[in-house]
């Protein structure tokens, strides 16, 4: 008699990067694209810190999706790019993307991803959930207008918080990373895999962090997509 396979993990996010990170663990993933929740836009946020804003949006998406699928485990996430109290969302246009990259030039900014796992709930009961917020520090090179223009010509950033994608020619912008590389991509693979394993939805090994303080070539950065990282220095 064949064993019954568990249903795919529901992902309350349309981000292909998050789906790819989860699938790199060998998990079956089903994407929920239509979620009845309105995220709080970065431009309208005046009351919440960047980490609180990420948690608010991730939890809101998770619970809204759970109401539609109460019998399935699901994961939601939200990524925020910030410098101090200033939050950088997805750019409205090329001009805003240029201004964001120019502001972040030569600075260390923070990328925070809130992730929420919701457990199946019996009929009539409130869903149980758990999660956390992962923080990574990213330092940019000093970017000239020419570097910024070349990057934006090559990489579509309209759907990227902070107006960049570290997994796409990120070596042109980034000089160092302290924390999880995959967190900057959109989902901290180390923390999420550990959470899924504790919950019984993942039986594989926890991805190992990249070696601590060391040097990685620009070409090496392109090969890190979907992997973890800790204290990477780019030359």
PyMOL commands that set and color helices and strands:
alter all, ss='L'
color gray80, all
select helices_A, chain A and resi 16-23+42-44+50-68+94-104+145-154+170-172+181-185+189-199+218-222
alter helices_A, ss='H'
color red, helices_A
select strands_A, chain A and resi 9-11+29-31+74-83+86-88+108-118+129-140+174-178+214-216+232-234
alter strands_A, ss='S'
color yellow, strands_A
deselect
rebuild
show_as cartoon
